[in-house]
Amino acid sequence: MPLGLHQLEEAASVMPAWPGNQIPICCACSSALVSEESHTGPSLYRGSCPESQPHRVKMGEESQAPGLPSSPPPHPLSADSSRSLSPTDGKGTPDPSRGITRRLTFPLLSVTLLVSFGSSMLYGYNLAVVNSPAVHIKDFYNATWSRRYGHGLAPGPLTLLYSLTVSTFALGGLGGSLLVGLLVARYGRSGTLSRSSLLVLLAGGFMGFSRELGSPEMVIIGRSITGLHAGICLSVVPLYLGEIAPKNLRGFLGLMPSIFICLGVFSAQVLGLPELLGTERYWPLFLAVVVVPASLQLLLLHCFPESPRYLLIEKNDVCGATEALRRFLGTPDVQDAVQEMKEEQRSLSSVETTSVGQLLRDRAVRWQTLSVAVVNAGMQLSGIDAIWFYTNTIFENAGIPRSQIPYTTVGTGAIEVVAGLIGCFTIEKLGRRPLIITGFCAMGVCLAGITLCLLLQTALPWMRYVAVACVVGIIAGFCMGPAGVPFLMTAELFTQSHRPAAYVLGGSLNWLCNFTVGFIFPFLQMSAGAFCYLFFCGVCLLVALYVHLIIPETKNKTFVEISRTFAARRAVLLACHGATLKLRGYGALEGSLEGSGSGSGSGSGSGLGSGSESELGSGLGSGLGSGSGSGLGSCSGLA
């Protein structure tokens, strides 16, 4: 097992004076070389892997052995020092995760654009593709029903059948999100994306030939299959990009899929114009266009390597991970990135990949789990899918002439893309929290504005244009932050062992709420009228408040550092709760904290006395130990 940070510190203390206080690194496994006792001759150093050979180095001698530095280290203020293998945490402890900053390379940008175009854009396209040809699809359903049964469909059943066509996409997405954990563990990240492209080819065939075969069922089946693909890719794409991106580019690359989601919506709005594919003749082709991006991804994705984190941490393939890092980062010097991943691997050495049930029961990550649930559910319950699915109906109710609605919709799509670009290029400067809080607040205000406009447009005709502006504000606010940040947060709030289960949970809630909104909104609109948007307004404001109060900023932090932030926050909450303990007698400490009398005292800092709370031991020392002996000495950390 590679050495931990405290072992590295001990190794540094027993080594002879090394130039610049650098720890010698093994060339085979990048672990520290540990000094062994040698009574004759030079000091003996050995690594932790089988390939590492012992190296003899004289005191003060410059080493020529493989894996040991043969030249003095760079000056602390030099350009190369930002990627030194032994930056410290301020207390002299080496911290390989510090100073890992990388530039955007062509392979990183290429694979990001490819998976965003071949997967994420299809999600946005399929959200909006049923909007423009809604009348033609309903006419097809009615005509087919009339040929089969001798009479047409009443307005109520016809609306129900069309709502099923819209919302079955979300049902398929729910099924796909439940498969994410299994697929990424078996096929990897890029392997899952490649195989899921075959689903789109199948769905395109169903929808493209549905009218020729006179089968509305083929449209519904095709929509459910595209939903299955979207459910898989909506989680796997940010997972893949979050694992291959350096921490200083994680926000930029993580929001790239949200831009392509907006591009997908915009593409569907443009192609749905009456001059293009939004006609009675071409609507099946309009639905089947999704096969083009999927085919391109299927052909080209195998040219890029698998996620280095998946290869090293889950498959223990150091050579494969190193080669993947060299390709993605464009440099042979990747030891700092390998060390950061090995640090995470060491912290998870005794932890197996977590299931969804274990994730929900794990008290160590309950704040992260709750945060993922809130932002993913809030993303869909914000009402954005109601806006996308029924944009034409909303504009029609707002009094926009029917002939102008398609062009108004295209204009909103262009604003979506611009808002997504603003979010993508500002996230590394502003951070995650400002974007998602501002986005949800803007959506809440605009949703309240739509309600007011619809109530007053009869008395004030100019309010219809304000309603259009509110729709634009909702879409722009969503694309600026809430469209992509929740998926990025899901990757950042968890370490490797919990990340697949977190994506399953977040994706399932996302699609379940998507289905609920898509299916219920037409009936909610008929029953509540203009007031139906107030529910979405309340959800947006509550989610913004939760993010402001609970979720910390994750910009430029490693996954381990983010986990420690939540652990420290939980420790503070427990300490505040522990302050309410009542003192009875001379030595008994009584309280409601679980396991407060069974621990080992102040020795190891294992939570609050109970070994099950060991997650607080890391980085917190013995401050929160609760001993079983008499007196108050073991609770000194709470003072």
Buried (B, 14 or more C-beta within 10 A) or exposed (E): EBBEBEBBBBBBEEBEEBEBEBBBBBBBBBBBBBBEEEEEEBBBBBBBBEEBBEBEBEEEEEBEBEBBBEEEBBEEEEEEBBBBBBBEEEEEBBBBBBBBEBEBBEBBBEBBEBBBBBBBBBBBBBBBBBBBBBEBBBBBBBBBBEEEEEEBBEEEEBBBBBBBBBBBBBBBBBBBBBBBBEBBEEBBBBBBBBBBBEBBBBBBBBBBBBBEEEBBEBBBBBBBBBBBBBBBBBBBBBBBBBBBBBBBBBBBBBBBBBBBBBBBBBBBBBBBBEEEBBBEEBBBBBBBBBBEBBBBBBEBBEEBBBBBBBBBBBEEBBEBBBBBBBBBBBBEEBBBBBBBBBBBBBBBEEEEBBBBEBBBEBEBBBBBBEBBBBBBBBBBBBBBBBBBBBBBBBBEBBBBEEEEBBEBBBEBBBBBBBBBBBBBEBBBEBBBBBBBBBBBBBBBBBBBBBBBBBBBBEEEEEBBBBBBBBBBBBBBBBBBBBBBBBBBBBBBBBBBBBBBBBBBBBBBBBBBBBBBBBBBBBEBBEEEEBEBBBBBBEBBBBBBEBBBEBBBEBBEBBBBBBBBBBBBEBBEEBBEEBEEBEEEEEEEBEBEBBBBBBBBBBEBBBBBBBEBBEBBBBBBEBBBBBBEEEEBEBBEBBE
